[in-house]
Amino acid sequence: MKFGDVITAVASLSAAYILLSFVLSAVMIPLNSYWGVDIATIVSILVSSLIIGYVFAVKIHEESRRGAISRIVVLFTLVFTFFTMALFANPYTGVSMQEVLESMFPTSGWTTMDWVSYSQLVLVMIVALNVVFAFVFGFIGLYAGSVLRKPKRAENSQT
């Protein structure tokens, strides 16, 4: 698989993830507000990588399947990390984190440094968890999608 094919696969995977995530988040958040985003993220990554694995199966089968899938997944995980970090640019995220931390530790007196430290810790934890989601479920989906579509073998014809 050439580098241009990997970039095209990652761009397609990112676009499919964004579309599926938007739809699934709109459905899952009202059903279960706290875990709805995580469920939507996992399902979106799995389904979009399954579709892209099926679409790019011929290119993936040109060489080592694990090598090609690994390159796509590693680059997608990097892009997905930027997606996750961009979500924290929302000003309400800090307020939401503060509410969760206050509910977890209601009797403690928090200083500004405590809020900053724990907010950064929560941010790192969420990004790390999403990186694991992207890597594991992306690999599973791409592998399963590439297995679903067998490449057509050229018949051996003597000329």
DRENTORKOL-3810 file (N, C-alpha, C; in nm, 4 decimals):
REM DRENTORKOL-3810
@n.u->0.0846; n.v->-0.1169; n.w->0.0000; ca.u->0.0000; ca.v->0.0000; ca.w->0.0000; c.u->0.0893; c.v->0.1233; c.w->0.0000
@n.u->0.0659; n.v->0.2111; n.w->-0.0929; ca.u->0.1446; ca.v->0.3342; ca.w->-0.1007; c.u->0.0979; c.v->0.4327; c.w->0.0053
@n.u->0.1834; n.v->0.5304; n.w->0.0330; ca.u->0.1504; ca.v->0.6299; ca.w->0.1352; c.u->0.0260; c.v->0.7102; c.w->0.0968
@n.u->0.0097; n.v->0.7383; n.w->-0.0318; ca.u->-0.1089; ca.v->0.8099; ca.w->-0.0785; c.u->-0.2368; c.v->0.7308; c.w->-0.0538
@n.u->-0.2282; n.v->0.5977; n.w->-0.0673; ca.u->-0.3438; ca.v->0.5131; ca.w->-0.0382; c.u->-0.3773; c.v->0.5154; c.w->0.1103
@n.u->-0.2743; n.v->0.5182; n.w->0.1941; ca.u->-0.2966; ca.v->0.5249; ca.w->0.3388; c.u->-0.3642; c.v->0.6572; c.w->0.3751
@n.u->-0.3166; n.v->0.7668; n.w->0.3158; ca.u->-0.3771; ca.v->0.8983; ca.w->0.3422; c.u->-0.5230; c.v->0.9003; c.w->0.2971
@n.u->-0.5505; n.v->0.8442; n.w->0.1804; ca.u->-0.6882; ca.v->0.8392; ca.w->0.1305; c.u->-0.7764; c.v->0.7543; c.w->0.2219
@n.u->-0.7242; n.v->0.6414; n.w->0.2674; ca.u->-0.8008; ca.v->0.5551; ca.w->0.3582; c.u->-0.8286; c.v->0.6263; c.w->0.4907
@n.u->-0.7289; n.v->0.6972; n.w->0.5441; ca.u->-0.7472; ca.v->0.7684; ca.w->0.6716; c.u->-0.8456; c.v->0.8840; c.w->0.6546
@n.u->-0.8373; n.v->0.9562; n.w->0.5434; ca.u->-0.9323; ca.v->1.0655; ca.w->0.5187; c.u->-1.0741; c.v->1.0107; c.w->0.5043
@n.u->-1.0883; n.v->0.8994; n.w->0.4346; ca.u->-1.2206; ca.v->0.8376; ca.w->0.4203; c.u->-1.2718; c.v->0.7858; c.w->0.5538
@n.u->-1.1832; n.v->0.7256; n.w->0.6310; ca.u->-1.2206; ca.v->0.6756; ca.w->0.7623; c.u->-1.2618; c.v->0.7890; c.w->0.8553
@n.u->-1.1895; n.v->0.8997; n.w->0.8504; ca.u->-1.2230; ca.v->1.0160; ca.w->0.9334; c.u->-1.3584; c.v->1.0742; c.w->0.8948
@n.u->-1.3832; n.v->1.0863; n.w->0.7651; ca.u->-1.5114; ca.v->1.1407; ca.w->0.7196; c.u->-1.6266; c.v->1.0484; c.w->0.7575
@n.u->-1.6073; n.v->0.9188; n.w->0.7396; ca.u->-1.7123; ca.v->0.8234; ca.w->0.7771; c.u->-1.7354; c.v->0.8262; c.w->0.9279
@n.u->-1.6280; n.v->0.8364; n.w->1.0057; ca.u->-1.6426; ca.v->0.8432; ca.w->1.1517; c.u->-1.7219; c.v->0.9674; c.w->1.1935
@n.u->-1.6890; n.v->1.0826; n.w->1.1359; ca.u->-1.7576; ca.v->1.2067; ca.w->1.1736; c.u->-1.9073; c.v->1.1967; c.w->1.1425
@n.u->-1.9410; n.v->1.1458; n.w->1.0251; ca.u->-2.0819; ca.v->1.1331; ca.w->0.9882; c.u->-2.1566; c.v->1.0357; c.w->1.0801
@n.u->-2.0976; n.v->0.9195; n.w->1.1027; ca.u->-2.1625; ca.v->0.8216; ca.w->1.1897; c.u->-2.1689; c.v->0.8693; c.w->1.3338
@n.u->-2.0642; n.v->0.9330; n.w->1.3798; ca.u->-2.0609; ca.v->0.9809; ca.w->1.5174; c.u->-2.1672; c.v->1.0869; c.w->1.5416
@n.u->-2.1854; n.v->1.1748; n.w->1.4437; ca.u->-2.2878; ca.v->1.2789; ca.w->1.4575; c.u->-2.4264; c.v->1.2168; c.w->1.4723
@n.u->-2.4569; n.v->1.1204; n.w->1.3861; ca.u->-2.5887; ca.v->1.0569; ca.w->1.3892; c.u->-2.6063; c.v->0.9745; c.w->1.5165
@n.u->-2.5078; n.v->0.8925; n.w->1.5499; ca.u->-2.5207; ca.v->0.8074; ca.w->1.6676; c.u->-2.5202; c.v->0.8869; c.w->1.7974
@n.u->-2.4443; n.v->0.9954; n.w->1.8032; ca.u->-2.4458; ca.v->1.0793; ca.w->1.9228; c.u->-2.5815; c.v->1.1452; c.w->1.9412
@n.u->-2.6423; n.v->1.1877; n.w->1.8318; ca.u->-2.7755; ca.v->1.2482; ca.w->1.8397; c.u->-2.8784; c.v->1.1483; c.w->1.8909
@n.u->-2.8567; n.v->1.0199; n.w->1.8623; ca.u->-2.9489; ca.v->0.9169; ca.w->1.9086; c.u->-2.9160; c.v->0.8719; c.w->2.0511
@n.u->-2.7877; n.v->0.8546; n.w->2.0816; ca.u->-2.7475; ca.v->0.7943; ca.w->2.2085; c.u->-2.7474; c.v->0.8902; c.w->2.3272
@n.u->-2.7186; n.v->1.0157; n.w->2.3059; ca.u->-2.7104; ca.v->1.1088; ca.w->2.4185; c.u->-2.8445; c.v->1.1214; c.w->2.4910
@n.u->-2.9578; n.v->1.1369; n.w->2.4200; ca.u->-3.0839; ca.v->1.1430; ca.w->2.4949; c.u->-3.1189; c.v->1.0121; c.w->2.5668
@n.u->-3.0745; n.v->0.8990; n.w->2.5132; ca.u->-3.1053; ca.v->0.7714; ca.w->2.5768; c.u->-3.0269; c.v->0.7505; c.w->2.7052
@n.u->-2.8996; n.v->0.7852; n.w->2.6997; ca.u->-2.8126; ca.v->0.7644; ca.w->2.8148; c.u->-2.7062; c.v->0.8726; c.w->2.8120
@n.u->-2.7309; n.v->0.9822; n.w->2.8775; ca.u->-2.6479; ca.v->1.1013; ca.w->2.8602; c.u->-2.5025; c.v->1.0803; c.w->2.9000
@n.u->-2.4752; n.v->1.0050; n.w->3.0041; ca.u->-2.3373; ca.v->0.9940; ca.w->3.0507; c.u->-2.2550; c.v->0.9004; c.w->2.9636
@n.u->-2.3083; n.v->0.7838; n.w->2.9330; ca.u->-2.2351; ca.v->0.6858; ca.w->2.8537; c.u->-2.2698; c.v->0.6916; c.w->2.7059
@n.u->-2.3643; n.v->0.7748; n.w->2.6667; ca.u->-2.4070; ca.v->0.7812; ca.w->2.5282; c.u->-2.2974; c.v->0.8213; c.w->2.4319
@n.u->-2.2141; n.v->0.9164; n.w->2.4729; ca.u->-2.1048; ca.v->0.9614; ca.w->2.3864; c.u->-2.0020; c.v->0.8502; c.w->2.3683
@n.u->-1.9694; n.v->0.7777; n.w->2.4746; ca.u->-1.8718; ca.v->0.6690; ca.w->2.4640; c.u->-1.9244; c.v->0.5555; c.w->2.3761
@n.u->-2.0501; n.v->0.5205; n.w->2.3923; ca.u->-2.1094; ca.v->0.4149; ca.w->2.3097; c.u->-2.1120; c.v->0.4578; c.w->2.1633
@n.u->-2.1510; n.v->0.5821; n.w->2.1390; ca.u->-2.1530; ca.v->0.6336; ca.w->2.0017; c.u->-2.0136; c.v->0.6345; c.w->1.9408
@n.u->-1.9131; n.v->0.6694; n.w->2.0207; ca.u->-1.7753; ca.v->0.6712; ca.w->1.9709; c.u->-1.7287; c.v->0.5310; c.w->1.9329
@n.u->-1.7506; n.v->0.4359; n.w->2.0198; ca.u->-1.7058; ca.v->0.2984; ca.w->1.9922; c.u->-1.7755; c.v->0.2420; c.w->1.8689
@n.u->-1.9062; n.v->0.2566; n.w->1.8630; ca.u->-1.9813; ca.v->0.2026; ca.w->1.7491; c.u->-1.9430; c.v->0.2747; c.w->1.6199
@n.u->-1.9229; n.v->0.4061; n.w->1.6275; ca.u->-1.8843; ca.v->0.4823; ca.w->1.5076; c.u->-1.7488; c.v->0.4387; c.w->1.4544
@n.u->-1.6537; n.v->0.4211; n.w->1.5436; ca.u->-1.5207; ca.v->0.3762; ca.w->1.4998; c.u->-1.5292; c.v->0.2372; c.w->1.4384
@n.u->-1.6013; n.v->0.1485; n.w->1.5041; ca.u->-1.6099; ca.v->0.0108; ca.w->1.4564; c.u->-1.6797; c.v->0.0023; c.w->1.3207
@n.u->-1.7931; n.v->0.0678; n.w->1.3063; ca.u->-1.8691; ca.v->0.0595; ca.w->1.1811; c.u->-1.7967; c.v->0.1318; c.w->1.0677
@n.u->-1.7426; n.v->0.2510; n.w->1.0945; ca.u->-1.6733; ca.v->0.3237; ca.w->0.9873; c.u->-1.5470; c.v->0.2504; c.w->0.9434
@n.u->-1.4737; n.v->0.1907; n.w->1.0362; ca.u->-1.3545; ca.v->0.1160; ca.w->0.9959; c.u->-1.3911; c.v->-0.0135; c.w->0.9241
@n.u->-1.5051; n.v->-0.0723; n.w->0.9589; ca.u->-1.5528; ca.v->-0.1905; ca.w->0.8869; c.u->-1.5841; c.v->-0.1555; c.w->0.7418
@n.u->-1.6498; n.v->-0.0422; n.w->0.7213; ca.u->-1.6835; ca.v->0.0025; ca.w->0.5854; c.u->-1.5568; c.v->0.0340; c.w->0.5060
@n.u->-1.4650; n.v->0.1072; n.w->0.5664; ca.u->-1.3415; ca.v->0.1448; ca.w->0.4957; c.u->-1.2541; c.v->0.0219; c.w->0.4707
@n.u->-1.2522; n.v->-0.0721; n.w->0.5641; ca.u->-1.1785; ca.v->-0.1970; ca.w->0.5414; c.u->-1.2334; c.v->-0.2735; c.w->0.4227
@n.u->-1.3650; n.v->-0.2726; n.w->0.4078; ca.u->-1.4283; ca.v->-0.3391; ca.w->0.2935; c.u->-1.3960; c.v->-0.2661; c.w->0.1629
@n.u->-1.4037; n.v->-0.1331; n.w->0.1659; ca.u->-1.3796; ca.v->-0.0538; ca.w->0.0451; c.u->-1.2340; c.v->-0.0642; c.w->-0.0002
@n.u->-1.1410; n.v->-0.0604; n.w->0.0951; ca.u->-0.9984; ca.v->-0.0624; ca.w->0.0610; c.u->-0.9377; c.v->-0.2025; c.w->0.0708
@n.u->-1.0196; n.v->-0.3069; n.w->0.0671; ca.u->-0.9702; ca.v->-0.4441; ca.w->0.0840; c.u->-0.8693; c.v->-0.4831; c.w->-0.0233
@n.u->-0.8924; n.v->-0.4390; n.w->-0.1451; ca.u->-0.8003; ca.v->-0.4754; ca.w->-0.2537; c.u->-0.6620; c.v->-0.4155; c.w->-0.2277
@n.u->-0.6585; n.v->-0.2898; n.w->-0.1871; ca.u->-0.5298; ca.v->-0.2253; ca.w->-0.1569; c.u->-0.4654; c.v->-0.2879; c.w->-0.0337
@n.u->-0.5466; n.v->-0.3249; n.w->0.0651; ca.u->-0.4925; ca.v->-0.3859; ca.w->0.1870; c.u->-0.4336; c.v->-0.5230; c.w->0.1561
@n.u->-0.4949; n.v->-0.5981; n.w->0.0638; ca.u->-0.4469; ca.v->-0.7317; ca.w->0.0302; c.u->-0.3240; c.v->-0.7302; c.w->-0.0602
@n.u->-0.2843; n.v->-0.6138; n.w->-0.1122; ca.u->-0.1674; ca.v->-0.6076; ca.w->-0.2004; c.u->-0.0393; c.v->-0.6464; c.w->-0.1279
@n.u->-0.0348; n.v->-0.6248; n.w->0.0009; ca.u->0.0844; ca.v->-0.6583; ca.w->0.0789; c.u->0.0393; c.v->-0.7229; c.w->0.2080
@n.u->0.1209; n.v->-0.7200; n.w->0.3073; ca.u->0.0857; ca.v->-0.7749; ca.w->0.4384; c.u->-0.0370; c.v->-0.7032; c.w->0.4936
@n.u->-0.1391; n.v->-0.7794; n.w->0.5235; ca.u->-0.2638; ca.v->-0.7200; ca.w->0.5716; c.u->-0.2425; c.v->-0.6468; c.w->0.7035
@n.u->-0.1714; n.v->-0.7085; n.w->0.7960; ca.u->-0.1492; ca.v->-0.6446; ca.w->0.9260; c.u->-0.0666; c.v->-0.5179; c.w->0.9133
@n.u->0.0294; n.v->-0.5173; n.w->0.8238; ca.u->0.1122; ca.v->-0.3987; ca.w->0.8045; c.u->0.0330; c.v->-0.2816; c.w->0.7480
@n.u->-0.0481; n.v->-0.3099; n.w->0.6476; ca.u->-0.1289; ca.v->-0.2037; ca.w->0.5866; c.u->-0.2326; c.v->-0.1513; c.w->0.6846
@n.u->-0.2986; n.v->-0.2426; n.w->0.7552; ca.u->-0.4000; ca.v->-0.2007; ca.w->0.8526; c.u->-0.3351; c.v->-0.1232; c.w->0.9663
@n.u->-0.2192; n.v->-0.1657; n.w->1.0095; ca.u->-0.1501; ca.v->-0.0958; ca.w->1.1185; c.u->-0.1159; c.v->0.0475; c.w->1.0800
@n.u->-0.0692; n.v->0.0673; n.w->0.9573; ca.u->-0.0375; ca.v->0.2043; ca.w->0.9137; c.u->-0.1618; c.v->0.2922; c.w->0.9104
@n.u->-0.2716; n.v->0.2368; n.w->0.8609; ca.u->-0.3963; ca.v->0.3138; ca.w->0.8563; c.u->-0.4430; c.v->0.3464; c.w->0.9973
@n.u->-0.4391; n.v->0.2480; n.w->1.0857; ca.u->-0.4894; ca.v->0.2673; ca.w->1.2218; c.u->-0.4027; c.v->0.3657; c.w->1.3003
@n.u->-0.2728; n.v->0.3565; n.w->1.2856; ca.u->-0.1852; ca.v->0.4489; ca.w->1.3596; c.u->-0.2083; c.v->0.5927; c.w->1.3146
@n.u->-0.2189; n.v->0.6146; n.w->1.1851; ca.u->-0.2435; ca.v->0.7502; ca.w->1.1360; c.u->-0.3834; c.v->0.7984; c.w->1.1744
@n.u->-0.4831; n.v->0.7092; n.w->1.1687; ca.u->-0.6182; ca.v->0.7476; ca.w->1.2109; c.u->-0.6206; c.v->0.7795; c.w->1.3602
@n.u->-0.5474; n.v->0.7044; n.w->1.4405; ca.u->-0.5422; ca.v->0.7316; ca.w->1.5846; c.u->-0.4833; c.v->0.8686; c.w->1.6115
@n.u->-0.3837; n.v->0.9073; n.w->1.5358; ca.u->-0.3264; ca.v->1.0412; ca.w->1.5497; c.u->-0.4297; c.v->1.1483; c.w->1.5137
@n.u->-0.5004; n.v->1.1288; n.w->1.4034; ca.u->-0.6053; ca.v->1.2235; ca.w->1.3635; c.u->-0.7172; c.v->1.2255; c.w->1.4679
@n.u->-0.7533; n.v->1.1084; n.w->1.5178; ca.u->-0.8591; ca.v->1.0980; ca.w->1.6174; c.u->-0.8213; c.v->1.1673; c.w->1.7483
@n.u->-0.6934; n.v->1.1676; n.w->1.7814; ca.u->-0.6467; ca.v->1.2404; ca.w->1.8997; c.u->-0.6724; c.v->1.3890; c.w->1.8836
@n.u->-0.6505; n.v->1.4416; n.w->1.7654; ca.u->-0.6803; ca.v->1.5835; ca.w->1.7408; c.u->-0.8305; c.v->1.6097; c.w->1.7453
@n.u->-0.9123; n.v->1.5150; n.w->1.6972; ca.u->-1.0588; ca.v->1.5286; ca.w->1.7104; c.u->-1.0965; c.v->1.5418; c.w->1.8571
@n.u->-1.0413; n.v->1.4531; n.w->1.9385; ca.u->-1.0741; ca.v->1.4512; ca.w->2.0807; c.u->-1.0291; c.v->1.5793; c.w->2.1489
@n.u->-0.9099; n.v->1.6250; n.w->2.1180; ca.u->-0.8597; ca.v->1.7489; ca.w->2.1786; c.u->-0.9415; c.v->1.8694; c.w->2.1354
@n.u->-0.9911; n.v->1.8677; n.w->2.0132; ca.u->-1.0728; ca.v->1.9798; ca.w->1.9652; c.u->-1.2044; c.v->1.9881; c.w->2.0407
@n.u->-1.2557; n.v->1.8750; n.w->2.0865; ca.u->-1.3796; ca.v->1.8763; ca.w->2.1627; c.u->-1.3637; c.v->1.9503; c.w->2.2952
@n.u->-1.2430; n.v->1.9503; n.w->2.3475; ca.u->-1.2191; ca.v->2.0171; ca.w->2.4756; c.u->-1.1968; c.v->2.1670; c.w->2.4600
@n.u->-1.2036; n.v->2.2169; n.w->2.3389; ca.u->-1.1972; ca.v->2.3615; ca.w->2.3182; c.u->-1.3300; c.v->2.4278; c.w->2.3541
@n.u->-1.4338; n.v->2.3468; n.w->2.3699; ca.u->-1.5654; ca.v->2.3959; ca.w->2.4099; c.u->-1.5564; c.v->2.4515; c.w->2.5526
@n.u->-1.6007; n.v->2.5745; n.w->2.5776; ca.u->-1.5873; ca.v->2.6317; ca.w->2.7116; c.u->-1.6707; c.v->2.5610; c.w->2.8179
@n.u->-1.7736; n.v->2.4881; n.w->2.7787; ca.u->-1.8578; ca.v->2.4194; ca.w->2.8760; c.u->-1.7950; c.v->2.2899; c.w->2.9272
@n.u->-1.6910; n.v->2.2443; n.w->2.8607; ca.u->-1.6268; ca.v->2.1208; ca.w->2.9039; c.u->-1.5638; c.v->2.1378; c.w->3.0406
@n.u->-1.4980; n.v->2.2495; n.w->3.0642; ca.u->-1.4374; ca.v->2.2749; ca.w->3.1949; c.u->-1.5402; c.v->2.2822; c.w->3.3062
@n.u->-1.6540; n.v->2.3436; n.w->3.2778; ca.u->-1.7632; ca.v->2.3519; ca.w->3.3756; c.u->-1.8170; c.v->2.2122; c.w->3.4052
@n.u->-1.8306; n.v->2.1317; n.w->3.3013; ca.u->-1.8786; ca.v->1.9954; ca.w->3.3177; c.u->-1.7818; c.v->1.9133; c.w->3.4024
@n.u->-1.6524; n.v->1.9272; n.w->3.3755; ca.u->-1.5527; ca.v->1.8563; ca.w->3.4558; c.u->-1.5587; c.v->1.9009; c.w->3.6008
@n.u->-1.5763; n.v->2.0297; n.w->3.6231; ca.u->-1.5838; ca.v->2.0821; ca.w->3.7591; c.u->-1.7039; c.v->2.0226; c.w->3.8331
@n.u->-1.8180; n.v->2.0124; n.w->3.7664; ca.u->-1.9365; ca.v->1.9538; ca.w->3.8295; c.u->-1.9137; c.v->1.8070; c.w->3.8655
@n.u->-1.8502; n.v->1.7329; n.w->3.7760; ca.u->-1.8244; ca.v->1.5916; ca.w->3.8026; c.u->-1.7285; c.v->1.5772; c.w->3.9197
@n.u->-1.6223; n.v->1.6578; n.w->3.9215; ca.u->-1.5260; ca.v->1.6497; ca.w->4.0312; c.u->-1.5883; c.v->1.6922; c.w->4.1640
@n.u->-1.6740; n.v->1.7927; n.w->4.1619; ca.u->-1.7411; ca.v->1.8345; ca.w->4.2850; c.u->-1.8346; c.v->1.7264; c.w->4.3368
@n.u->-1.9002; n.v->1.6541; n.w->4.2464; ca.u->-1.9881; ca.v->1.5461; ca.w->4.2910; c.u->-1.9081; c.v->1.4273; c.w->4.3448
@n.u->-1.7869; n.v->1.4077; n.w->4.2925; ca.u->-1.7032; ca.v->1.2984; ca.w->4.3408; c.u->-1.6417; c.v->1.3305; c.w->4.4771
@n.u->-1.6022; n.v->1.4552; n.w->4.4959; ca.u->-1.5366; ca.v->1.4972; ca.w->4.6199; c.u->-1.6104; c.v->1.6185; c.w->4.6775
@n.u->-1.7281; n.v->1.6007; n.w->4.7361; ca.u->-1.8107; ca.v->1.7148; ca.w->4.7757; c.u->-1.7599; c.v->1.7902; c.w->4.8988
@n.u->-1.6807; n.v->1.7290; n.w->4.9835; ca.u->-1.6423; ca.v->1.7958; ca.w->5.1080; c.u->-1.5068; c.v->1.8638; c.w->5.1019
@n.u->-1.4338; n.v->1.8458; n.w->4.9965; ca.u->-1.2987; ca.v->1.9023; ca.w->4.9918; c.u->-1.3022; c.v->2.0470; c.w->4.9453
@n.u->-1.2106; n.v->2.1251; n.w->4.9979; ca.u->-1.1967; ca.v->2.2641; ca.w->4.9538; c.u->-1.0948; c.v->2.2691; c.w->4.8408
@n.u->-1.1394; n.v->2.3062; n.w->4.7235; ca.u->-1.0547; ca.v->2.3021; ca.w->4.6057; c.u->-0.9938; c.v->2.4395; c.w->4.5800
@n.u->-0.8650; n.v->2.4402; n.w->4.5540; ca.u->-0.7986; ca.v->2.5631; ca.w->4.5118; c.u->-0.7976; c.v->2.5679; c.w->4.3601
@n.u->-0.7595; n.v->2.6804; n.w->4.3059; ca.u->-0.7523; ca.v->2.6927; ca.w->4.1600; c.u->-0.6509; c.v->2.5942; c.w->4.1030
@n.u->-0.5402; n.v->2.5765; n.w->4.1721; ca.u->-0.4390; ca.v->2.4812; ca.w->4.1251; c.u->-0.4937; c.v->2.3382; c.w->4.1257
@n.u->-0.5770; n.v->2.3054; n.w->4.2247; ca.u->-0.6391; ca.v->2.1733; ca.w->4.2263; c.u->-0.7276; c.v->2.1534; c.w->4.1030
@n.u->-0.8083; n.v->2.2562; n.w->4.0707; ca.u->-0.8967; ca.v->2.2466; ca.w->3.9540; c.u->-0.8165; c.v->2.2285; c.w->3.8255
@n.u->-0.7114; n.v->2.3048; n.w->3.8115; ca.u->-0.6292; ca.v->2.2945; ca.w->3.6905; c.u->-0.5639; c.v->2.1574; c.w->3.6823
@n.u->-0.5080; n.v->2.1112; n.w->3.7932; ca.u->-0.4390; ca.v->1.9817; ca.w->3.7942; c.u->-0.5335; c.v->1.8670; c.w->3.7623
@n.u->-0.6472; n.v->1.8639; n.w->3.8306; ca.u->-0.7408; ca.v->1.7538; ca.w->3.8084; c.u->-0.8086; c.v->1.7637; c.w->3.6723
@n.u->-0.8314; n.v->1.8823; n.w->3.6233; ca.u->-0.8886; ca.v->1.8963; ca.w->3.4892; c.u->-0.7924; c.v->1.8432; c.w->3.3838
@n.u->-0.6642; n.v->1.8716; n.w->3.4006; ca.u->-0.5639; ca.v->1.8190; ca.w->3.3073; c.u->-0.5544; c.v->1.6675; c.w->3.3176
@n.u->-0.5649; n.v->1.6161; n.w->3.4390; ca.u->-0.5610; ca.v->1.4718; ca.w->3.4585; c.u->-0.6798; c.v->1.4039; c.w->3.3907
@n.u->-0.7980; n.v->1.4621; n.w->3.4044; ca.u->-0.9174; ca.v->1.4084; ca.w->3.3387; c.u->-0.9021; c.v->1.4166; c.w->3.1871
@n.u->-0.8484; n.v->1.5265; n.w->3.1383; ca.u->-0.8265; ca.v->1.5434; ca.w->2.9947; c.u->-0.7330; c.v->1.4358; c.w->2.9406
@n.u->-0.6224; n.v->1.4121; n.w->3.0096; ca.u->-0.5270; ca.v->1.3102; ca.w->2.9658; c.u->-0.5916; c.v->1.1717; c.w->2.9691
@n.u->-0.6701; n.v->1.1455; n.w->3.0730; ca.u->-0.7364; ca.v->1.0162; ca.w->3.0842; c.u->-0.8363; c.v->0.9946; c.w->2.9698
@n.u->-0.9139; n.v->1.0964; n.w->2.9375; ca.u->-1.0130; ca.v->1.0835; ca.w->2.8301; c.u->-0.9445; c.v->1.0671; c.w->2.6948
@n.u->-0.8395; n.v->1.1432; n.w->2.6704; ca.u->-0.7671; ca.v->1.1311; ca.w->2.5436; c.u->-0.7027; c.v->0.9927; c.w->2.5331
@n.u->-0.6426; n.v->0.9440; n.w->2.6412; ca.u->-0.5806; ca.v->0.8109; ca.w->2.6382; c.u->-0.6843; c.v->0.7021; c.w->2.6130
@n.u->-0.7998; n.v->0.7139; n.w->2.6754; ca.u->-0.9056; ca.v->0.6163; ca.w->2.6549; c.u->-0.9549; c.v->0.6192; c.w->2.5106
@n.u->-0.9703; n.v->0.7374; n.w->2.4537; ca.u->-1.0138; ca.v->0.7483; ca.w->2.3148; c.u->-0.9086; c.v->0.6980; c.w->2.2174
@n.u->-0.7820; n.v->0.7146; n.w->2.2493; ca.u->-0.6754; ca.v->0.6601; ca.w->2.1650; c.u->-0.6821; c.v->0.5074; c.w->2.1649
@n.u->-0.7058; n.v->0.4497; n.w->2.2809; ca.u->-0.7201; ca.v->0.3038; ca.w->2.2882; c.u->-0.8419; c.v->0.2587; c.w->2.2079
@n.u->-0.9554; n.v->0.3312; n.w->2.2223; ca.u->-1.0741; ca.v->0.2993; ca.w->2.1428; c.u->-1.0423; c.v->0.3030; c.w->1.9943
@n.u->-0.9777; n.v->0.4092; n.w->1.9495; ca.u->-0.9487; ca.v->0.4261; ca.w->1.8068; c.u->-0.8566; c.v->0.3165; c.w->1.7562
@n.u->-0.7559; n.v->0.2835; n.w->1.8337; ca.u->-0.6596; ca.v->0.1838; ca.w->1.7883; c.u->-0.7211; c.v->0.0441; c.w->1.7852
@n.u->-0.7826; n.v->0.0030; n.w->1.8943; ca.u->-0.8345; ca.v->-0.1336; ca.w->1.9040; c.u->-0.9530; c.v->-0.1555; c.w->1.8101
@n.u->-1.0552; n.v->-0.0693; n.w->1.8203; ca.u->-1.1742; ca.v->-0.0902; ca.w->1.7384; c.u->-1.1489; c.v->-0.0565; c.w->1.5919
@n.u->-1.0557; n.v->0.0339; n.w->1.5641; ca.u->-1.0176; ca.v->0.0611; ca.w->1.4261; c.u->-0.9497; c.v->-0.0588; c.w->1.3630
@n.u->-0.8589; n.v->-0.1211; n.w->1.4374; ca.u->-0.7901; ca.v->-0.2394; ca.w->1.3853; c.u->-0.8887; c.v->-0.3539; c.w->1.3628
@n.u->-0.9758; n.v->-0.3771; n.w->1.4592; ca.u->-1.0739; ca.v->-0.4851; ca.w->1.4462; c.u->-1.1649; c.v->-0.4614; c.w->1.3253
@n.u->-1.2154; n.v->-0.3394; n.w->1.3113; ca.u->-1.3052; ca.v->-0.3081; ca.w->1.2012; c.u->-1.2375; c.v->-0.3176; c.w->1.0657
@n.u->-1.1164; n.v->-0.2626; n.w->1.0533; ca.u->-1.0454; ca.v->-0.2701; ca.w->0.9253; c.u->-1.0117; c.v->-0.4146; c.w->0.8886
@n.u->-0.9708; n.v->-0.4920; n.w->0.9870; ca.u->-0.9372; ca.v->-0.6313; ca.w->0.9598; c.u->-1.0617; c.v->-0.7088; c.w->0.9165
@n.u->-1.1706; n.v->-0.6915; n.w->0.9911; ca.u->-1.2942; ca.v->-0.7627; ca.w->0.9560; c.u->-1.3480; c.v->-0.7169; c.w->0.8209
@n.u->-1.3413; n.v->-0.5878; n.w->0.7930; ca.u->-1.3881; ca.v->-0.5377; ca.w->0.6647; c.u->-1.3053; c.v->-0.5895; c.w->0.5479
@n.u->-1.1734; n.v->-0.6000; n.w->0.5686; ca.u->-1.0889; ca.v->-0.6504; ca.w->0.4602; c.u->-1.1066; c.v->-0.8004; c.w->0.4400
@n.u->-1.1469; n.v->-0.8727; n.w->0.5438; ca.u->-1.1718; ca.v->-1.0162; ca.w->0.5308; c.u->-1.3042; c.v->-1.0416; c.w->0.4592
@n.u->-1.4012; n.v->-0.9518; n.w->0.4800; ca.u->-1.5319; ca.v->-0.9703; ca.w->0.4166; c.u->-1.5252; c.v->-0.9645; c.w->0.2648
@n.u->-1.4311; n.v->-0.8891; n.w->0.2138; ca.u->-1.4192; ca.v->-0.8747; ca.w->0.0681; c.u->-1.2906; c.v->-0.9418; c.w->0.0215
@n.u->-1.3059; n.v->-1.0535; n.w->-0.0404; ca.u->-1.1912; ca.v->-1.1271; ca.w->-0.0927; c.u->-1.1516; c.v->-1.0678; c.w->-0.2273
@n.u->-1.0226; n.v->-1.0448; n.w->-0.2481; ca.u->-0.9806; ca.v->-0.9934; ca.w->-0.3784; c.u->-0.9950; c.v->-1.1007; c.w->-0.4853
@n.u->-1.0305; n.v->-1.0579; n.w->-0.6044; ca.u->-1.0442; ca.v->-1.1519; ca.w->-0.7166; c.u->-0.9056; c.v->-1.1922; c.w->-0.7618
@n.u->-0.8860; n.v->-1.3190; n.w->-0.7694; ca.u->-0.7548; ca.v->-1.3694; ca.w->-0.8108; c.u->-0.7512; c.v->-1.3810; c.w->-0.9629
@n.u->-0.6402; n.v->-1.3394; n.w->-1.0175; ca.u->-0.6244; ca.v->-1.3501; ca.w->-1.1627; c.u->-0.6011; c.v->-1.4976; c.w->-1.1978
@n.u->-0.6716; n.v->-1.5429; n.w->-1.2974; ca.u->-0.6550; ca.v->-1.6810; ca.w->-1.3395; c.u->-0.5215; c.v->-1.6968; c.w->-1.4086
@n.u->-0.4611; n.v->-1.8082; n.w->-1.3824; ca.u->-0.3328; ca.v->-1.8359; ca.w->-1.4463; c.u->-0.3564; c.v->-1.8769; c.w->-1.5905
@n.u->-0.3233; n.v->-1.7893; n.w->-1.6776; ca.u->-0.3391; ca.v->-1.8213; ca.w->-1.8204; c.u->-0.2036; c.v->-1.8131; c.w->-1.8866
@n.u->-0.1742; n.v->-1.9114; n.w->-1.9635; ca.u->-0.0457; ca.v->-1.9124; ca.w->-2.0315; c.u->-0.0608; c.v->-1.8450; c.w->-2.1657
@n.u->0.0341; n.v->-1.7589; n.w->-2.1952; ca.u->0.0309; ca.v->-1.6893; ca.w->-2.3224; c.u->0.1380; c.v->-1.7381; c.w->-2.4147
END
